[in-house]
């Protein structure tokens, strides 16, 4: 499995470099041209809506390119001592604010409940703060998208065993099939209509760069739980 992922990374790295060079710049030119035309031409509301949709699709392609580059060229972590519980608390506060945005209000996710179950004596760990924040936010956003109004997202931490801490982010959403559970961390696999299939692949890569592991357990229709295990100590690699 490790060899297969290594080959996938090499392939994606080559693809990402080619896409960045061949597509990114002309794509930016297309987007700017469409925005200029949309703002300067006397268009009917219907035509303006077509232009706006086109610009939105270009932005979606740009986002996919960015995710490809992030996956293929994930920077090596720079470890420092962090309070994992505090990072989780901050991420949950940001997620709760995000629920008030028009995007989530339109998706009828009002009343989504966040439950904190954090071990107060959890030791501080060695980790890259920005990469760990990305891991947490990716998992929280996935849980939010999977959970309907009135649902619950539970975030837990504990000392799993000597030298290892555990984070569990569980939701009461639609859950994952057995096939999805085995494939969800693979690049380009997605269950979302507009998903890139790279979010959880990037998350797993970041966790593995911290010499940790990530797993998912789910029952279809009853929710999913993502478990991240991380070592307390790390060594900066040369």
N, C-alpha and C positions, 0 to 999 in steps of 0.2 A: 504493500500500500504506500509506504514511504517513497519507494522508487517510482511508482506511478505518479504520485503527487509532484515529485521532482521533475519528471518529464513534462507534466502539465504546466508547471511553472516556467520551464524553459520555453515551451511552445507559446504560452501567453505572453512572456516577455518579448519574444520576437514579434508577435502580433501587435502588442501594444506599441512598440517602438515604430513599427511600420504605419500603424493607424495614426499615431501622433504626428508623424511627418507628412503622410499623404492626405489625411482627412481633416485634421484639426484646423489648419489655417484657412483652407477654402471654405470650410463649414462656417467659420467665424465671419468670413466675407459674405456668405449667403444670408446669415442671420442679420447682420448690419444692414444689408441692402433691403431686406424685407421690412425691417423696422423703419427705415427711411421712407420707403414707399407707403407704408401704412400710415405714417404721420403726415406725409406731404400731399398725397393724392386725395381728391374728393371722392371718397368711397361711400357706398351705402353701408348701413350697419351689417348686412349679411356678408358683404365683401370684406369688411374689416374683421369680422369674426373668422373668416377663412384665413386671412393673413395672420391673425393672432394664433390660430391653431397650428399653422405652419411654423411660426417662430417657436411655439411650445414644443413641437416635435424635434426641431433642430436642437433646442436646449436639452431634450431627452437624450439625443445622440451624444451631445457634449458630455452629459453626465455619465453615460456608458463608457466613453473614452477615458474619463477621469477615473472611474472605478477600475477599468482595465489596468491603467498605469499604477494605481494604488496597490492592486493585487500583485502585479508583476514586479514592482519596485518598492515593496514595503521597506521603509528604513529600519536599520537595526535599532533595537531598543537601547535607551540610555537609562540605566537603572538608578533609582534613588529610593529612599525610605518613604513609603506613603501609607496613609490611613485608608484602607480599603472601604471601611464602613462610611467614612466621610465622603469618599468619592461616590458611593452608592446613594447616600442621602442627597448630595448635590444633583446627581443625575435624575433622581426621582422628583425633586423640586422643579427642575427644568422640564421634565416630561409632563408634570401636572400643569405647568404654564402652557405648554404646547397644546394640550387638550382644549384650551380656550381659543385657539386660533381658528380662523374660518375653515381651513381644510378639515380639521377634525370635527368641528361643530357640524359641518355639512355631512360628515359620515356618521352622524348620530352616535357619538361615543360619550355623550354626557353621562355623568354619574359613575364613570369608571373609577374603581377604588384601588388605591395603592396600600398594601399592607407591608409594614416593616417588621422583619423578624431577624434583627441583626445581633450577633453575639457581642455583648459589650466588652468582653475581655479578649476579643480577637487581636492577635499581635499585628503590629505594622509589618508590611512586607516590602521586599525590594522589587520594584516594577518601574516601567516607564509610565509616568503619569498621563501623558496625552494618549498613548496607545491603550492604556487600560480604560481611560474614559471613553475611547472609541468603541472598545469591546462592550462596555456596559450600555452605552447609548444604542448600539446596534441591536442588542438583545431586548432592551426596553421598547424600542420602536417596533420591533417585530411583534412583541407581545401586545402592544397597543393596537397594531393593525389587525391582529387576529382576534381581539376581544371585543364583543359588542357592548352597547350601553348597559350599565348595571353590572358589568363583569368585574373581576378582581384580578389584580396582578400582585403576587407575593414575592418579595425579595428577601432572601435569607442568607446568612453567613454562619460558618462554624469552623472550628478547628477539626478537620477531618481525621487527621492522625499526626504523629510527630513530624513537624516540619512542613506540613501541608494545610492550606486553608481551602475552603470550599464556598463557592457562591452559587445559589440556585435562584433563577428567575422563572417563576411559574405563572401561567395564566389559565383562565377559565374559558378560553376561546374555542375555536372550531377544531383544534387538534390537527394531528398529522397522521397520514396513513403509514402503514409499515414500510411501504416503498419509499415514502418521503423521508422517514426517519433515517433510512440507510443512505439516502442520496442528498440530503439537504445541505451538507457541507461541501458538495462537489461544485466546482466552477460551472456557472451557467445553468445550474438546476434551479428552477423556481416554480412556486405554486401560485404566483401572483400574475395577473394579466399583463401588467406593465413592469414586472420586476426584471432586473438585469441578471439575477442569479449569482451575484458576486458578494453581496453583503455578508452572508454567513461564511463564505469561503475566506474572505478577508479576515473575519473575526477569528476563525480557526487558525489562520496563519499567525495572527498577532499572539494568540494564546500559546501556540507552539513555540514562537520565538521567546516566550517567557518560560519555556520548558514545562508548560502546563498541558492540560487536556480539557477538551470540551465534549460533552455528550448530550443527547436529547432523548427524553422518554415521553411518550404521548399515547393517549387513547383517542381515536377519532371521535369528535363530537364532545369531548370532555376536557380539552385543553392540552397544553404541552409544558414541559419543564426542561430548561437548559441548565446543565450543571457544569461549572468551570472549576477545575482544581488547579491551584498555583502553589509553587514552593515559596516558603517564607524568605529564603536567602537566594541570592543570585551572584554570579560573577560577571563583571564586564569582560566581554571577549575582545581580544586584540584583532 
